[in-house]
Amino acid sequence: MPYSRWTLITLLVLALVGVCMEAASGEIQPAAHNAGVAGVQPVVGSAETVSFSQQPARVGDRAAQALGVEMTINTSITQSGQQANTGKNTLQRRQQRFVEVLEVDDGRVRRAHVSYPLSRLTSTENDQPGQENVQAVEQKSYFVTREGQRLIVTDAEGSIPSQAEYEIVVTGLQNLGLPNPLIKHLVGKTMRVGDRMTLPRDIAEQLMGFGGEFGRVEQFELQLKSVQQIEGQQCAVFNASIIAVGEVANPIRIHAFGEVAIETETCRTVSAEISGPLTLSVAEHTPQGSFQYKAQGTMRFAVKSKYGHARQ
């Protein structure tokens, strides 16, 4: 039986996690843990309109980032009308990351240094205690260079890292140095509190990393909720709604809601929290009988970033 289907579910949800790490980010992607943001205050005068601009990347730009992900999936398999298997899987991920820009080309990051004070993954099955696994990048640092459409990753000694390390680094920094499609959609735009913005499907899918077997975005909508001061910067706070579906062979459906806070002067993401249910149901007919696969669960992630500049 194709239990690998549950692997596809996990990959699809982790692809969704990328949406707020990529959405409205600057040349360095933000990330984070914990939903609450300290020091949040309404803008003096209760501004009802806001405009967006972007600053070019500079050598010495720094981002302190953290990411928290929680996902629970309940699965059941029915064979010829009889329940054959049930299960519950829980996935938790925690990561802290520091990024510093080392080289800039035409206002975009060409080379950066990234380090991981913390990177851990916990997976539990059927409510059994799970062990938190230290990922290969924890307590290590890397140099990441943009060469056209490729990212070149080396470790602190200049050597090629292991495949496991490379995949974690590239997955988190895959858009380093590339123009962000959501930034293109925001820069120069003026919005009023209550305004909605529905992103074109191709932009949404590029942001979320969807396509092929992982499915497509049906809707990605942002509604301006308020304008606030966060960490001394004016930010636009959006209500976010995302609907994504899998392809015919993997008909998963995700409908997630949350908030995204974006600096108006830089289009960098300061914080985000997204959560929602996911469902899947598919039938297969084989010589061994008819199988019905069902999965229901929830996913939640929170991101938070702080930005600065290295002292000269």
N, C-alpha and C positions, 0 to 999 in steps of 0.2 A: 504494500500500500504506500502511496506517495506521501510519507510523512514530511518530505522536503517542502511540502506546501506551507508548513508552519514556518520554515526558514524564510520563505518568500514574504510571509506576513511580517516577520520581524524586520526584514530588509526594507519593506515598504514603509513601515512606521518610522524607522530610522531615517529614511529619506525625507519623510515629512518633518522630522525634527530639524532638518536643515532650513526649513522655510524662514524662520525668524533669525537664524544665524546669518542667512544670506539676505533676507529682505531688508531693504533700506539701509544696508550696511555700507560703510566706506570701503576703501581698498583693503582694510584689515577687517576680517569678520569679527563681530562681537559674539560672546557666548556667556552663559552664566547659570548660577544656582540660586535658589530662594527668590520668591516672587516679589516680596516687599522691597520697596526702594526708599532708602532713608533720605531725608532732606527734600521731600517733594512738597512744593507749595504752588498754589495757583499764581499765574502771572498777574502782577499788579495791573489793575484796570480791567481784569477779566477779558483779555483779548479774545475776540470772536473770529478773527481771521489771522492766517499765518501764511508766510511764503517760505519756500525752500531754496537753499543754495548749497553749494559744495565747495570744499577747500581741497586743493591738490595735496597729495601726500608729501611729507617732508622727511628727510633723513633725521632720525631721532624720535619720530612719532612712536608712542608706546601704547599698548592696550593690555590691560589686566582683565582676563576673561574667565568665566566659570560657567559650567553647564550641568544641569540636573535633569535626568530623564527617568520616568517611571512608566512601566507598561505592564498590564495584566491581561492575559488571554485565557479564557475558558474554552476548551475544545471538546467536541464529541464526534464519534464515528459510529454510524449505524450501518449494519450489514444485513441486507435482506429483511429489513423491518426490525431487527434485533440490535440493541445497543451493544457495540463491540468494544468501545474504549471511550474513556473520558479523561480529561486531564486539565490541569491548571498550571500555567507558566507565568512567572513574574520576572521582569527584567528591570534592573536599576543601574543607572550609569552616573558617575560623578567625574567631573574633569575640571581642572584649573589649568590655565594656559597664559603665558606672558609672551607678547610679540613685540619686537622692536624693528623698525624699518632701518635697513642698512644702506640700500641704494634705491634711487628713484629715477625713472625714465619718463619724461614728458608728463610729470604729475602723477604717475602711477608707480606702485611698488614694484621694483624689479628683484630685490633681494631682502630677506628678512631673517632675523634670528628668533626662534621659538623655543620655549622651554615649558616643561610640564611638571610642576610641583606635585600634582595629583592626577591620576587617571585610573579609575577602577570600575569594574563591572561585576554585578551580582546577578546570578540567575538561579531561581528556585523553581522546583517542580512539585506539584501536589502538596503545597504548604510545608514541604520539608525545609529545614533550615538551609539556607544557601550560604556559600562561602564567597566573600568579597575577593575577587581576583585582581591583583595588581597587573595592569596592562604594560606592554613592553616599553612604552615611552615614559613611564613615571620616573621622575628624578633624572631625566635626560634632556639634552638640548640639541637643536638641529639648525642647519642653515638651509633655507628654502629659496630657490632662484627660479624666476619665471623666464622660460625660453620659448617664446611663441605660445603654442597651446600646451606645452609641457611644463611640469614642475620638476626641478632637479633637487633632490634632497640628499644632504650629507650630514653625518653626525659631527660632534664637536671636534673630532680629530680629522675630519675631512674624508672619512671613509663612507662607503655606501652602507646604509643601515639594513637590518633584516627586513624581510617582506612584511612581517607583522607591524614593525615600526613605521615603515614607509606608508602602508595603507592607512594607518591612523592619522599620520601627519597630513597626507594628501587629501584624505576625506575632509578633514577640518579646514584646510586652507586651499581647497580646489579652485576658488575664485580669486586668490591672491593676485593682484596686478591686472585683473581683467575688469572691463567696465561692467558695473552692476546694472542690469536692466531696470530694476525698480528705481534706482537713482535717476536714470534717464527719464523715468516717468514722473518723478517728483520735482526735479530741479526746475526753477522758474515758475512753478505752479503756485497759485494762491488758493487756499481753501478756507471755508467758513465752518465753524463748529456745527456739526450735523451733516456736513457734506459727505457723500459716499463716493468711493472710487473703486470701480471694478476693473481689475487688471485683465488685459488680453490673455487668452488661454496660453499662447506661446510663451509670454513673459512669465506667467505663473509657473508653467511647467519647467522652464529653465531655472527659475529660482529654487524650485523644489527638487530638481534633479529627477523628475519623472520622465517616463518614456519607455518604449519597448515593453518588456514583460511586467514592469512595475505599475503601469496604469497611466491615468491622465487626470488632470485637474478639471473639474466641472465648474468650479466657481472659487474665486479668491477675491474677497471684498474687504476694503478698509473703510471705516467710518470715523471721521474726526470727532473724538469725544470731548477733548479739552486741550488747552494750552497751559503748560506748567513749567515751573523752574525746577530742574532736577540737577543736583550737584553744580548749581550755579549757571546752568545752561538752559536756554529756552528750548522746550521739547513739545512736539505734537504727540498726543496720546490717542491712539486709534483703537477702536473695537475691531477685531479681526474675525472673519468667518471664512473657513476653508472647507470645501467639499472635494474629495478625491475618490476616484473609483479605479479598480483594477481592470485588466483586460478580461476577455471572456473566459480564458483558462484560469484566471485568478481573480474572481469577482468580489474582491474586498471593497468595502465602502467605509470612508472615514469622514466624519463631520465634526470639525474642531472649532472651538471658539476661544477668544482670549483678548489680551491687550498687548499692544506694541507701542513703545515710546521711542521717538526718533528726534535727535537733535535737528533743529530747523536750519542751523547755519552750516551743518556738515553732512546731513543725511546719514549720520551714524546711529545705529541702534544702541540705546542705553539699556533697555530692559524689555523683556517679553515674557508672557505666560500664556501657553496654549494648552487646552485639554479638550477631550471629547471621546465619544464612543467609536469603536470600530466593529464591523460585522462582516462575516463571510459565510456563504452557504453554497455548496456545489455538489452535484450528484455525478457519480461515475458508474459505468456498467462494464464489468469485466467477466471473464469466464468463471471467476470465483464467486460472482454474485454482484448485486447492486450495492453501492456504498454512498452514504450521505455524509458529507463533511460539513461541520458547522463550527464557527468560532465567533465568540463575542468577548469584548473586552473594553478596556479604557486605556488611554494614553495621556500623559501629562508631561510637559517640560517647561522649565523656566530658564531664562537667560538674563545675565546682568554683566555690564561692562563699565570699566572706568578707563578714561583716556588721559594721556599726558604727553610730555615731550622731554627727552633726555636733556640734562644740563650740558651746556657747551663748555 
